[in-house]
Structure formats: structure tokens, C-alpha cells
């Protein structure tokens, strides 16, 4: 009889703050996302600690009293990891490690850790390793915890400093080596993109875990890895897709996320080049997520940062099968009707109605409204192709059902 494999999750707690620039509702949204990140990385969240501050404490992120509460909980419940929702400075990380005597992880390093787990190819592993070393370099002194037990004295100061400086040099050399390797890979990737010929290029973009890979599988009839976890896909996958008799290239890219580490944006240059060089973007949105409008804004911000905000976009509102508006009681005068109470039909009459037909509502999993989606993609790709090659227009007629 086969035994089922038991996954052991690491016990961890989350820490977040409400500040002048971050409301309590926004903090709770981020902590919900952070909990999903922790679960993806193999963690089990047992408690959240939050505090209202004008700004995070520059030494310990939280105030002294709240840090005592965290320490008491960590000691009492044998917590192995404390995860902070914002990126900690090297000084903050060292101070907190001394206070709590356990593993301290911030949002940035948690995302890097998930990327390291998910990286399957040599290319993805190189990108992630470079980002990790760039994050690690200013924090090296905090890693030499064995030096804390050396109280100084004759023969104790020099070797410790030498050890840290040696390690810094090793890390800097490794970063230089990885950058050189990345430059070589970038050239190879650019050559590959150049060799794809004159086919129209379409790129799937969107927040992480919105169903891009599922949509890729449905459109291209291929088996791209898809899972209900964050960052299931790291490596860019390119497939040739044919709708009717019209071929085009479809690429599935890494998902975006709020507070995306800058190290990753830099390291994933070649992956993001797929977006930069695309002729059409399919911006996939999980409409069943309560904060999907924030997700759209985050994706648009990153597209702007990588100089791709002006590209033609088809908004694909996915997971309509999972969409459930919150109940609304018209007789309850204390509760004002809000977007979370809208039906799908009501959403279609909001700003979505002003996208000039550049939006579609589907379920990639169940293929709901999929024929209409294929038609829209065909029309948009055909328009680009015919503009580029007018003499080919007779080859690609108007879309017909059953293509």
C-alpha cells in the first residue's frame, strides 16, 4: 500500500504596518497576498502582527513594545521564520535577528526564494541567482552570526573582518560572472527572437496566478505547467498558434506582483524583452479576485517601467466561473453599495465599456465564451498582419465560427 506524501510546512508569522502612506485595508490586502506567498514557499502562517505607525521604525521596523510581543510569541510557539511585508534595510535585518533569534525574511527575499524554487532551466536559475546575490551583498555582515559570540579581544577582530571582506569579494566576483553569463544569454535570446521570422508576436501579461498558463494551454493546445500557486511559470514559453489559417507566436511570461523587487526586473531583462518586442499584449485579469483593479494598475505600472505601456492591448477578464459578488442588503442603510457587490453584467457597464471592444470575459479553465475570445484574437492579429503585409490580406478572411 502506497503512503501519501506528507508535506511539512514551516511555521511562520507575518508582520505589517499601517502608515501615513498605507491604510489598514491596504495593509490587510498585502498581508493576504504575503500569506499566499508564504504558502507557495512552503510556510504555514500561524499569526499576524500589525502596528499603526507614522513610518516603520528605522531600527526594528516595529516599535519596541510590539517587538516584545512578537518575541514572546516566537519563543512560546517555536516559530522558525518571521516574514515582514516590506523590504528591510540591512541594519533593520541585523537588529531584528538579534532580538528574535530566528530566521528573518522580508517580502523581497521571500519572492526571490519562490523564484529559486520555481526556476527549472539554466537560464531562469542564472537570473534568480544574480538577483539573490545582488540582494545579499549589502546584508553579508548580518549572516556572520557566529561572530556575535566572539566578544572581541586579542586575535578576534582581524580574522572576522577578513572573513567578511573575503566573502564580499567572492559575491562581487560571482555577480560579475553571472552578469557576463546573462549578457551572453541575452544575445542568444535576441538572436532566437530575430530568427522567428515575420510572424505576429502576442504576449500574455498579467498579475501572478491569474491563469495565463491555463490560457496558453487552451489556445495553443500544449501542456505548459499551470498551478494554483504564485509564480508557477518563470521561464518564458513560446508556442506557434494557428487560428483559422492565421499563424502567430504566443509567449507566456512571468507574472507580475505588487512591490516587485527591482533586482528581479533587472535580472529578468530577456524575459521582459518578450513583452517589449510583442505586437499585441493579452492582459489577463483574474476578475474573481477582490482587488483585481489594483492588480491591473500594478501591471500597467510595470509595463510603463519597461517601456511597453503604449502597445495594443486586449483585456482578458478570466475566471468568470469563479466570480461571486458580495451579498448586498438594500435595507441596510449602514452599508453603501460598492464595486464588490457588482454583478458581471454591471462590471461590463463600468469603465470596461469604454475599452472600445478591447475586452472580453472568459473562463480559460472551462472555456466559457472561448469562441468569442478566439475571434477577437484572430481579428487583432489579422489587423496587425495585414497592416504589415497588405498583399497577404486575401489569405486571411473575416473570422468564421468553427475556425
ChimeraX attribute file (.defattr): number of C-alpha atoms within 10 A of each C-alpha:
attribute: neighborCount
match mode: 1-to-1
recipient: residues
	/A:1	3
	/A:2	4
	/A:3	5
	/A:4	6
	/A:5	6
	/A:6	6
	/A:7	7
	/A:8	9
	/A:9	13
	/A:10	16
	/A:11	19
	/A:12	25
	/A:13	22
	/A:14	24
	/A:15	20
	/A:16	23
	/A:17	25
	/A:18	19
	/A:19	15
	/A:20	10
	/A:21	8
	/A:22	15
	/A:23	13
	/A:24	15
	/A:25	10
	/A:26	13
	/A:27	17
	/A:28	17
	/A:29	14
	/A:30	17
	/A:31	20
	/A:32	13
	/A:33	16
	/A:34	24
	/A:35	22
	/A:36	17
	/A:37	20
	/A:38	26
	/A:39	17
	/A:40	20
	/A:41	22
	/A:42	16
	/A:43	19
	/A:44	18
	/A:45	21
	/A:46	13
	/A:47	12
	/A:48	17
	/A:49	16
	/A:50	16
	/A:51	16
	/A:52	16
	/A:53	15
	/A:54	12
	/A:55	14
	/A:56	18
	/A:57	13
	/A:58	12
	/A:59	17
	/A:60	19
	/A:61	25
	/A:62	24
	/A:63	15
	/A:64	12
	/A:65	9
	/A:66	14
	/A:67	17
	/A:68	14
	/A:69	11
	/A:70	22
	/A:71	17
	/A:72	13
	/A:73	15
	/A:74	20
	/A:75	13
	/A:76	9
	/A:77	11
	/A:78	12
	/A:79	19
	/A:80	16
	/A:81	21
	/A:82	24
	/A:83	22
	/A:84	24
	/A:85	22
	/A:86	18
	/A:87	17
	/A:88	22
	/A:89	15
	/A:90	17
	/A:91	16
	/A:92	17
	/A:93	22
	/A:94	20
	/A:95	15
	/A:96	21
	/A:97	19
	/A:98	12
	/A:99	14
	/A:100	20
	/A:101	15
	/A:102	17
	/A:103	14
	/A:104	18
	/A:105	21
	/A:106	19
	/A:107	21
	/A:108	21
	/A:109	20
	/A:110	20
	/A:111	24
	/A:112	21
	/A:113	19
	/A:114	19
	/A:115	25
	/A:116	20
	/A:117	15
	/A:118	19
	/A:119	20
	/A:120	13
	/A:121	10
	/A:122	10
	/A:123	17
	/A:124	19
	/A:125	18
	/A:126	20
	/A:127	26
	/A:128	25
	/A:129	20
	/A:130	25
	/A:131	25
	/A:132	21
	/A:133	18
	/A:134	18
	/A:135	19
	/A:136	17
	/A:137	17
	/A:138	13
	/A:139	17
	/A:140	17
	/A:141	19
	/A:142	18
	/A:143	13
	/A:144	12
	/A:145	13
	/A:146	8
	/A:147	15
	/A:148	10
	/A:149	7
	/A:150	11
	/A:151	8
	/A:152	12
	/A:153	7
	/A:154	6
	/A:155	8
	/A:156	12
	/A:157	13
	/A:158	10
	/A:159	10
	/A:160	17
	/A:161	13
	/A:162	11
	/A:163	12
	/A:164	15
	/A:165	14
	/A:166	12
	/A:167	15
	/A:168	18
	/A:169	13
	/A:170	13
	/A:171	18
	/A:172	15
	/A:173	12
	/A:174	16
	/A:175	19
	/A:176	13
	/A:177	13
	/A:178	18
	/A:179	16
	/A:180	12
	/A:181	15
	/A:182	20
	/A:183	14
	/A:184	12
	/A:185	15
	/A:186	18
	/A:187	12
	/A:188	13
	/A:189	16
	/A:190	14
	/A:191	11
	/A:192	11
	/A:193	14
	/A:194	10
	/A:195	9
	/A:196	11
	/A:197	8
	/A:198	12
	/A:199	14
	/A:200	19
	/A:201	23
	/A:202	26
	/A:203	27
	/A:204	26
	/A:205	27
	/A:206	29
	/A:207	26
	/A:208	24
	/A:209	23
	/A:210	26
	/A:211	25
	/A:212	31
	/A:213	26
	/A:214	20
	/A:215	24
	/A:216	25
	/A:217	19
	/A:218	17
	/A:219	20
	/A:220	17
	/A:221	11
	/A:222	13
	/A:223	11
	/A:224	19
	/A:225	12
	/A:226	17
	/A:227	13
	/A:228	11
	/A:229	15
	/A:230	24
	/A:231	23
	/A:232	22
	/A:233	24
	/A:234	21
	/A:235	19
	/A:236	15
	/A:237	18
	/A:238	18
	/A:239	17
	/A:240	13
	/A:241	19
	/A:242	15
	/A:243	18
	/A:244	17
	/A:245	12
	/A:246	18
	/A:247	17
	/A:248	19
	/A:249	19
	/A:250	25
	/A:251	24
	/A:252	28
	/A:253	24
	/A:254	23
	/A:255	21
	/A:256	22
	/A:257	19
	/A:258	16
	/A:259	14
	/A:260	15
	/A:261	17
	/A:262	12
	/A:263	18
	/A:264	20
	/A:265	18
	/A:266	13
	/A:267	21
	/A:268	23
	/A:269	17
	/A:270	22
	/A:271	23
	/A:272	21
	/A:273	17
	/A:274	24
	/A:275	25
	/A:276	19
	/A:277	14
	/A:278	20
	/A:279	20
	/A:280	22
	/A:281	24
	/A:282	22
	/A:283	22
	/A:284	26
	/A:285	26
	/A:286	26
	/A:287	24
	/A:288	18
	/A:289	16
	/A:290	16
	/A:291	13
	/A:292	16
	/A:293	12
	/A:294	13
	/A:295	22
	/A:296	18
	/A:297	13
	/A:298	19
	/A:299	23
	/A:300	19
	/A:301	15
	/A:302	17
	/A:303	20
	/A:304	12
	/A:305	11
	/A:306	15
	/A:307	12
	/A:308	19
	/A:309	16
	/A:310	8
	/A:311	15
	/A:312	16
	/A:313	20
	/A:314	21
	/A:315	21
	/A:316	26
	/A:317	20
	/A:318	26
	/A:319	23
	/A:320	19
	/A:321	15
	/A:322	12
	/A:323	15
	/A:324	16
	/A:325	14
	/A:326	14
	/A:327	10
	/A:328	14
	/A:329	12
	/A:330	10
	/A:331	7
	/A:332	9
	/A:333	8
	/A:334	8
	/A:335	10
	/A:336	11
	/A:337	15
	/A:338	9
	/A:339	13
	/A:340	15
	/A:341	16
	/A:342	17
	/A:343	13
	/A:344	15
	/A:345	8
	/A:346	12
	/A:347	15
	/A:348	15
	/A:349	10
	/A:350	12
	/A:351	8
	/A:352	15
	/A:353	13
	/A:354	11
	/A:355	12
	/A:356	7
	/A:357	11
	/A:358	17
	/A:359	21
	/A:360	18
	/A:361	20
	/A:362	22
	/A:363	21
	/A:364	25
	/A:365	16
	/A:366	12
	/A:367	16
	/A:368	16
	/A:369	14
	/A:370	19
	/A:371	15
	/A:372	14
	/A:373	21
	/A:374	17
	/A:375	19
	/A:376	18
	/A:377	18
	/A:378	22
	/A:379	18
	/A:380	18
	/A:381	22
	/A:382	22
	/A:383	15
	/A:384	16
	/A:385	21
	/A:386	15
	/A:387	12
	/A:388	13
	/A:389	11
	/A:390	11
	/A:391	9
	/A:392	12
	/A:393	15
	/A:394	9
	/A:395	9
	/A:396	16
	/A:397	12
	/A:398	11
	/A:399	15
	/A:400	9
	/A:401	9
	/A:402	8
	/A:403	13
